[in-house]
Amino acid sequence: MKSEPTPKRKDAEAARKKSLKVPRDSKDAKKAVRERTREQRLQTRLAMNRGEEWAMPFRDKGPVRRHIRNLVDSRWHFGELFLPLALVVLVLSLIPNPAVARVVYFLWLAMMLGTVIDEVLLALKIKKEVNQNYADPKERKGAIFYGLMRALQLRSLRIPPSVVKIGGAPKEFK
């Protein structure tokens, strides 16, 4: 249902020209362009945070990628801790003590083993889900790698942000 009448052609063209009008001074023109692009980037970023498809980067678009994002984001993954634990291992490895070196070695081994096992299980799950739900091989291309890379990122740093909570319940946006 329309809330107001359609504007006359003359009024619509005048409004369009007014919105595109840039100042004659080059400094002011550049400033106006910067301000306009900043506003567009902000709107795109907000839309991407809400999960709107048009605002997603090309690598994240499509129903297969959305399905994989929700699959990965619906549970905790060991790979999320890889970077923080790697930092701890790096700092501990600077201590010149044989006992600490042994602990660091086993911590590094456990971290790598946990990450590899979790990634292999996730890859199998993604492959099963994608093969079950999407028939076109072009849609499925790169899906497993996409999911594995997303699982290795810290949850709070994932782009686009997760729209499901751990456990699979959708998040509410404010």
Buried (B, 14 or more C-beta within 10 A) or exposed (E): EEEEEEEEEEEEEEEEEEEEEEEEEEEEEEEBEEEEEEEEEEEBEEBBBEBEBEBBEEEBEBEBBBBBBBBBBBEEBBBBBBEEBBEBBEEBBEEEEEEEEEBBEEBBEEBEEBBEEBBEEBBEBBBEBBEEEBEEEEBBEEBBEBBBBBBBBEBEEBEBBBBBEEEEEEEEEE
